[in-house]
Amino acid sequence: MGVINTTPDSFSDGGTLYSRSRLDIDRAMVRAHEMVEAGAAILDIGGESTRPGAQPVTTGEEMDRVLPLVERIAAELAVVVSVDTSSPDVMCAAAGAGAGMINDVRALSRAGALEAAASSGLPICLMHMQGEPDNMQRAPQYVDVVTQVREFLLDRVAACERLGIVRERLLLDPGFGFGKTVSHNLQLLRDLPQLAAMGFPLVVGLSRKSIIGKLLGRDIGERLPASLALAVMAVERGAMIIRAHDVAATADAIAMWSALQELGEL
């Protein structure tokens, strides 16, 4: 899953698709083409930054950032377009524009989001987050992070099922870096098989995240090697979809791991 943020302030690539303070759709399409050619099967388009400390945007701003790109990608590329949003209105509009998946960091907790996601007919990724982006990293606390994340996700699955969203449409994301300390993130990665055993495809996003900076002292632009190591460790532990900024390198790393797994089948 290649990440394309159409925001001016996302933690890693915010503003890189802007020209003279405006989103450059042609530049975004160049990146989309590059990611698909590098091996992305899904492109995740986000119009609201969810980095620690981020402030919310209006629905209108989010639509202006997301919908034109969703339409272009859906028309030009053979790839699933995922829309990273918590807004019911954006979910509905994106589905109409050609999106093939909804990715919600708030697990459809906003008013009307469950209904909008249900009516879209699309697959939905439910993510765990403690708090909101503007406060989630102030002092995250858990008694048992793996158990609590698991219970939260199962609760959201049940909420979806009550509205008629079948399990086959659901994917789960433990939310690395979203209201978690370094220790919480490491525990989640170590015990990822427990979450994989729930029977839903797991989406994992560790690309360039602050856990790398805190453990290794690396700036964002220096986090590729550790991001690749984390991606392979996540796949080893049951992740089905890796959300990444560096698609070509991540695809290569996972391909080498896959070759080793296939050795016994040759």
C-alpha positions in Angstrom: 0.0 0.0 0.0 1.7 3.2 -1.2 1.1 6.3 0.8 0.1 9.6 -1.0 -0.7 12.4 1.3 -2.3 15.4 -0.3 -1.8 17.4 2.9 0.6 20.3 3.5 1.5 19.1 7.0 1.8 15.3 7.2 4.8 14.1 9.2 6.8 12.6 6.4 5.8 13.9 3.0 3.4 16.8 3.8 3.6 19.6 1.2 5.7 17.6 -1.3 2.9 17.6 -3.8 2.2 21.3 -3.5 3.2 24.0 -5.9 2.8 27.7 -4.9 0.7 26.6 -1.9 -1.7 24.5 -4.0 -2.0 20.8 -4.5 -0.4 19.8 -7.8 -2.6 17.0 -9.2 -0.2 16.3 -12.1 2.7 15.9 -9.6 0.6 13.6 -7.5 -0.2 11.5 -10.5 3.5 11.1 -11.3 4.0 9.8 -7.9 1.0 7.4 -8.2 2.4 6.0 -11.5 5.8 5.5 -9.9 4.3 3.7 -7.0 2.3 1.4 -9.1 5.2 0.6 -11.4 7.3 -0.1 -8.3 4.8 -2.7 -7.1 2.0 -1.0 -5.1 -1.3 -2.9 -5.3 -3.1 -0.2 -3.3 -2.7 3.6 -3.2 -3.8 5.2 0.1 -4.9 8.8 -0.4 -5.1 11.0 2.6 -6.4 14.6 2.8 -6.2 15.1 6.6 -2.9 14.9 8.5 -3.1 12.5 11.5 0.5 13.1 12.7 0.9 13.7 16.4 -0.4 17.2 17.2 -2.2 17.6 13.9 -5.3 19.8 13.8 -8.5 18.7 12.0 -9.6 20.1 8.6 -13.0 20.9 7.3 -14.8 18.3 5.2 -14.7 20.7 2.2 -10.9 21.1 2.4 -10.5 17.3 2.7 -12.7 16.7 -0.4 -10.8 19.3 -2.4 -7.6 17.6 -1.6 -8.7 14.0 -2.2 -11.5 13.6 -4.7 -9.7 15.0 -7.9 -6.8 12.6 -7.3 -9.1 9.6 -6.6 -10.9 10.3 -9.9 -7.7 10.5 -11.9 -6.1 7.4 -10.4 -9.3 5.4 -10.8 -9.5 6.4 -14.4 -5.8 5.9 -15.3 -4.3 3.2 -13.2 -5.2 -0.5 -12.5 -4.8 -0.2 -8.8 -7.1 -0.1 -5.7 -7.6 3.4 -4.5 -7.9 3.6 -0.7 -9.1 6.8 0.9 -7.7 7.6 4.3 -10.6 9.4 6.0 -12.9 9.5 9.0 -15.5 11.8 7.4 -18.8 10.1 6.4 -19.3 12.7 3.6 -15.8 12.0 2.2 -16.4 8.3 2.3 -19.6 8.6 0.3 -18.1 11.0 -2.2 -14.9 9.0 -2.6 -16.9 5.8 -3.3 -18.7 7.6 -6.1 -15.4 8.9 -7.4 -14.0 5.4 -7.9 -12.4 4.6 -4.5 -12.1 0.8 -3.8 -11.4 0.9 -0.1 -11.9 3.1 3.1 -9.1 3.4 5.6 -10.3 5.0 8.8 -7.8 5.8 11.7 -10.8 6.3 13.9 -12.4 2.9 13.1 -15.7 4.5 12.0 -16.3 6.1 15.4 -17.5 9.5 14.0 -21.2 10.1 13.8 -22.6 8.7 10.6 -19.3 6.9 9.6 -20.6 3.4 10.2 -23.7 4.1 8.0 -21.6 5.8 5.3 -19.1 2.9 5.2 -21.9 0.3 5.1 -23.7 2.0 2.2 -20.4 2.4 0.2 -20.1 -1.4 -0.2 -16.4 -1.1 0.0 -13.8 -2.9 2.1 -12.9 -1.1 5.3 -9.8 -0.9 7.3 -10.5 -0.3 11.0 -7.5 1.1 13.0 -6.9 1.5 16.7 -5.9 4.9 18.0 -5.9 6.0 21.7 -7.1 9.6 21.8 -7.0 12.0 18.8 -4.1 13.2 16.7 -3.8 16.4 18.6 -3.3 14.6 22.0 -2.6 10.9 21.3 1.1 11.1 22.1 1.0 13.1 25.3 0.9 10.2 27.7 -0.5 7.0 26.2 -1.1 4.3 28.8 -2.3 0.7 28.7 -2.6 -2.1 31.2 -1.9 -4.6 28.4 -1.5 -2.9 25.0 -1.9 -6.1 22.9 -5.1 -7.2 24.7 -6.6 -3.8 24.7 -6.0 -3.2 21.0 -7.4 -6.6 20.2 -10.5 -6.0 22.3 -11.0 -2.5 20.7 -10.8 -3.9 17.2 -13.2 -6.8 17.9 -15.6 -4.3 19.4 -15.5 -2.2 16.2 -15.9 -5.4 14.1 -19.1 -6.1 16.1 -20.4 -2.6 15.5 -19.9 -3.1 11.8 -21.6 -6.4 11.8 -24.6 -4.9 13.6 -25.0 -2.6 10.6 -24.8 -5.4 8.1 -21.1 -5.0 7.2 -19.9 -8.6 6.7 -16.6 -9.7 8.1 -15.2 -10.3 4.6 -15.2 -6.6 4.0 -13.1 -5.8 7.1 -9.3 -5.3 7.5 -7.6 -4.4 10.8 -4.7 -2.1 11.7 -3.2 -2.1 15.2 -2.3 1.6 14.7 1.5 1.7 15.3 2.4 5.2 16.5 -1.2 6.3 17.2 -1.3 6.7 20.9 1.6 4.4 21.7 5.0 4.7 23.2 8.1 3.0 21.8 7.5 0.1 24.2 3.9 -0.2 23.2 4.8 -0.4 19.5 7.5 -3.0 20.1 5.0 -5.1 22.1 2.5 -4.9 19.4 5.0 -5.9 16.8 6.3 -8.8 18.9 2.8 -10.1 19.5 1.4 -9.4 16.1 0.6 -13.1 15.6 -2.0 -12.8 18.3 -3.8 -10.1 16.2 -3.3 -12.1 13.0 -5.0 -15.0 14.7 -8.3 -13.0 14.8 -8.8 -14.0 11.2 -8.8 -10.6 9.5 -6.2 -9.2 7.1 -3.8 -7.1 9.0 -2.6 -3.7 7.7 0.6 -2.4 9.2 2.1 1.0 8.8 5.6 1.5 10.4 7.2 3.4 7.5 9.4 6.3 8.6 7.7 6.5 12.0 9.0 8.1 15.2 9.8 4.7 16.8 12.8 4.7 14.5 13.9 8.2 15.4 13.5 7.5 19.1 15.4 4.2 19.0 18.1 5.0 16.5 18.2 8.8 16.5 17.5 9.0 12.7 15.8 11.9 11.0 12.8 11.2 8.7 15.0 11.1 5.6 17.3 8.5 7.2 14.7 5.9 8.2 14.5 3.7 5.1 16.7 0.8 6.3 14.8 0.5 9.6 11.5 0.9 7.8 12.4 -2.1 5.6 13.4 -4.2 8.6 10.2 -3.4 10.3 8.2 -4.2 7.2 9.8 -7.7 6.9 9.3 -8.3 10.6 5.6 -7.4 10.3 5.1 -9.7 7.3 6.9 -12.5 9.2 4.4 -12.0 12.0 1.2 -12.1 9.9 0.7 -8.7 8.3 -1.0 -9.0 4.9 -0.7 -5.3 3.7 2.3 -3.1 4.4 1.6 0.7 4.2 4.8 2.3 2.9 6.2 5.6 1.6 9.1 3.8 -0.2 7.3 1.3 -2.3 10.1 0.0 -4.5 12.5 -0.7 -1.7 9.7 -2.2 0.5 8.5 -4.5 -2.3 12.1 -5.7 -2.9 12.6 -6.5 0.8 9.3 -8.4 1.0 10.1 -10.2 -2.2 13.3 -11.5 -0.8 11.5 -12.7 2.3 8.9 -14.4 0.1 11.5 -16.2 -1.9 12.9 -17.7 1.2 9.5 -18.9 2.3 8.9 -20.5 -1.1 12.1 -22.4 -1.0 10.5 -25.4 0.6 7.9 -25.5 -2.2 10.4 -25.7 -5.1 
